[in-house]
């Protein structure tokens, strides 16, 4: 048995006190201080009337964020990936055909998850740094005849945003369900769920919504509800007399069973898990802040930050990555110049300036940097500080650039509105 007076290493018993960082990568970002304050509110029991009222408030707030009237607008407890998995686990029955348009790493993720749940998956791939034309997607739908299309709105690995306005209409025309992973874009780019006829959409807090990772907003419409409740199953320990079970096969995950989660969020309040209280507070505050600012104003703020950043990068002589007509408004890809050690630059930014930017994955690893301007960090001082630090680090690496031009160009862009 371990002695009670064991001496622990000093770093294990010191106060937690992380060095301050300006998180200018593809996410997570610095949470808005108002969100962090909300997370320090008193804990409540999950069936306390106050808490159930907060859950209803969260649903209503996120209807505004998602621009939807969907009854089923709720949170999945976990990071953004938890909602991706909940959506796919609950929509896919073994043998279902699922089409996944892949234009970056997170398309491959959806392929893997869909396969794990027994789907017959077709991955339609396109060169990283580009997006799909509507005609290409329609041809894939006609050829494969899937039950479900699962696609990212924005893929941070490539910094590209896939246009979706036509895809919802195409899926309705061919009686296909459409799931959209909006982890990287919700709150920073326009995503009118109802107007674009998107059946299920999920996101996370840690990017444009200016919160920490750990809670995943999700909305689904009546088309998706029918598919999910067809597989509704109540745990034996909770099942009451006359409980109606779905006729379809049981959803293969208990934790990510959206039918159970929907019962938990409904007036039935049928216990499924213990709601993550502080994360619900965080999600509520993220939505409140966005709606208080006004979604259109938030979209404009993100677009302005992106424009200023890209103006600064180009003025420094750096080349932007990918199809700029379809670049995300909140993450910018920068081609690492020949002769420059990309990882050394990232280390110097972190060590000398406490600024974090990202690298990428797969075929883009070591080829591009990814700089995020999203959520609380989509503001002028953060953009200007990042460009100034990058200017100094690149100059130290003997990269020839007009000193100060990046900050000047970004500042001019901001002053021009």
Secondary structure as GFF3:
##gff-version 3
##sequence-region A 1 417
A	DSSP	alpha_helix	10	13	.	.	.	ID=ss1
A	DSSP	beta_strand	22	23	.	.	.	ID=ss2
A	DSSP	alpha_helix	33	38	.	.	.	ID=ss3
A	DSSP	alpha_helix	49	66	.	.	.	ID=ss4
A	DSSP	beta_strand	72	77	.	.	.	ID=ss5
A	DSSP	alpha_helix	80	91	.	.	.	ID=ss6
A	DSSP	beta_strand	97	102	.	.	.	ID=ss7
A	DSSP	alpha_helix	105	116	.	.	.	ID=ss8
A	DSSP	beta_strand	120	125	.	.	.	ID=ss9
A	DSSP	alpha_helix	134	144	.	.	.	ID=ss10
A	DSSP	beta_strand	148	152	.	.	.	ID=ss11
A	DSSP	beta_strand	154	155	.	.	.	ID=ss12
A	DSSP	beta_strand	160	161	.	.	.	ID=ss13
A	DSSP	alpha_helix	167	173	.	.	.	ID=ss14
A	DSSP	beta_strand	177	181	.	.	.	ID=ss15
A	DSSP	beta_strand	200	202	.	.	.	ID=ss16
A	DSSP	beta_strand	215	220	.	.	.	ID=ss17
A	DSSP	alpha_helix	222	229	.	.	.	ID=ss18
A	DSSP	alpha_helix	258	265	.	.	.	ID=ss19
A	DSSP	alpha_helix	277	293	.	.	.	ID=ss20
A	DSSP	alpha_helix	295	315	.	.	.	ID=ss21
A	DSSP	beta_strand	319	320	.	.	.	ID=ss22
A	DSSP	three_ten_helix	324	326	.	.	.	ID=ss23
A	DSSP	beta_strand	331	335	.	.	.	ID=ss24
A	DSSP	alpha_helix	342	353	.	.	.	ID=ss25
A	DSSP	beta_strand	355	356	.	.	.	ID=ss26
A	DSSP	three_ten_helix	362	364	.	.	.	ID=ss27
A	DSSP	beta_strand	368	372	.	.	.	ID=ss28
A	DSSP	three_ten_helix	375	377	.	.	.	ID=ss29
A	DSSP	alpha_helix	380	396	.	.	.	ID=ss30
A	DSSP	alpha_helix	405	415	.	.	.	ID=ss31
###
